[in-house]
Each structure stands twice: as C-alpha cells, then as structure tokens.
Amino acid sequence: DGTALAYPASIAFLAYSASLQSQLTPATWAVVAIGATLSSVGAAPVPNAGLVLLIGIFENAFPGQNIPAAIAFIQAAETIVTDRVQTAVNVMGDCSVALCVQHL
C-alpha cells in the first residue's frame, strides 16, 4: 500500500528535521510501522487526510514532542505530491489483485 510505504519515510524526515533522530529506536520504528499499517487501512478518501494521520503517528512515536511550524508547512506541501503517488500505487495494487482474482 502506498500510504504504508510513505508514512515511515515522512516520519524519518520529520524526526531528522526536528532533531529527534536520536530517538529513532527499534521500538519507535515498531510504533511507526503499526501506525502506518493501521492508518493505511483506515485512511479516509479525502484530500490531505493523510497529513492528519501522519501527525497522529508522529505524536504516538514521539510523545510530548511538537512538529515545528515551518517543517509542518513543508510536509503539507510535500503531501500534495506524495498523495498522488500513493494513489497510483494503491490503484496498481488493486488492479493487480483484480487481475489475479479474475484468473481464479
């Protein structure tokens, strides 16, 4: 799923931008992986809904830490582009599964 693949990369970007790279432990990555998987399943099909979920994952991975406003704006602008790529990956995945089911 495109969303599940993009969230960990975005969390890494946010963590390094907020100077939290020392807190990127295996336990933090586990929280990010679980949050990304659950968010990709439950994401609403509305524009930029992923940004809200991304902030939720960040807050779960780094409790008590805030995302600086400038970084949040950069992430919001970047989300506009990555949403399109995530949608393309999701559509290709759905088409592949539909093709496999058709051959059954």
Contacts in CASP RR format, 6 or more apart in sequence:
PFRMAT RR
TARGET T0000
AUTHOR 0000-0000-0000
METHOD contacts of the structure
MODEL  1
DGTALAYPASIAFLAYSASLQSQLTPATWAVVAIGATLSSVGAAPVPNAG
LVLLIGIFENAFPGQNIPAAIAFIQAAETIVTDRVQTAVNVMGDCSVALC
VQHL
1 40 0 8 1.000
1 41 0 8 1.000
1 86 0 8 1.000
1 89 0 8 1.000
1 90 0 8 1.000
2 40 0 8 1.000
2 85 0 8 1.000
2 86 0 8 1.000
2 89 0 8 1.000
2 90 0 8 1.000
3 36 0 8 1.000
3 39 0 8 1.000
3 40 0 8 1.000
3 43 0 8 1.000
3 50 0 8 1.000
3 86 0 8 1.000
3 90 0 8 1.000
4 36 0 8 1.000
4 37 0 8 1.000
4 39 0 8 1.000
4 40 0 8 1.000
5 86 0 8 1.000
5 89 0 8 1.000
6 82 0 8 1.000
6 85 0 8 1.000
6 86 0 8 1.000
7 32 0 8 1.000
7 35 0 8 1.000
7 36 0 8 1.000
7 39 0 8 1.000
7 40 0 8 1.000
7 53 0 8 1.000
7 54 0 8 1.000
7 57 0 8 1.000
8 29 0 8 1.000
8 32 0 8 1.000
8 33 0 8 1.000
8 36 0 8 1.000
10 54 0 8 1.000
10 75 0 8 1.000
10 78 0 8 1.000
10 79 0 8 1.000
10 82 0 8 1.000
11 32 0 8 1.000
11 36 0 8 1.000
11 54 0 8 1.000
11 57 0 8 1.000
11 58 0 8 1.000
11 61 0 8 1.000
12 24 0 8 1.000
13 75 0 8 1.000
14 20 0 8 1.000
14 54 0 8 1.000
14 58 0 8 1.000
14 67 0 8 1.000
14 71 0 8 1.000
14 75 0 8 1.000
15 21 0 8 1.000
15 23 0 8 1.000
15 24 0 8 1.000
15 58 0 8 1.000
15 61 0 8 1.000
15 62 0 8 1.000
17 68 0 8 1.000
17 71 0 8 1.000
17 74 0 8 1.000
18 62 0 8 1.000
18 65 0 8 1.000
18 67 0 8 1.000
18 68 0 8 1.000
18 71 0 8 1.000
20 62 0 8 1.000
20 65 0 8 1.000
23 62 0 8 1.000
28 61 0 8 1.000
28 62 0 8 1.000
31 57 0 8 1.000
31 60 0 8 1.000
31 61 0 8 1.000
32 57 0 8 1.000
32 61 0 8 1.000
35 57 0 8 1.000
35 60 0 8 1.000
36 57 0 8 1.000
39 50 0 8 1.000
39 53 0 8 1.000
39 54 0 8 1.000
39 57 0 8 1.000
43 49 0 8 1.000
43 50 0 8 1.000
43 53 0 8 1.000
47 83 0 8 1.000
48 76 0 8 1.000
48 79 0 8 1.000
48 80 0 8 1.000
48 83 0 8 1.000
50 79 0 8 1.000
50 83 0 8 1.000
51 75 0 8 1.000
51 76 0 8 1.000
51 79 0 8 1.000
54 75 0 8 1.000
54 79 0 8 1.000
55 67 0 8 1.000
55 72 0 8 1.000
58 65 0 8 1.000
58 67 0 8 1.000
59 65 0 8 1.000
67 75 0 8 1.000
END
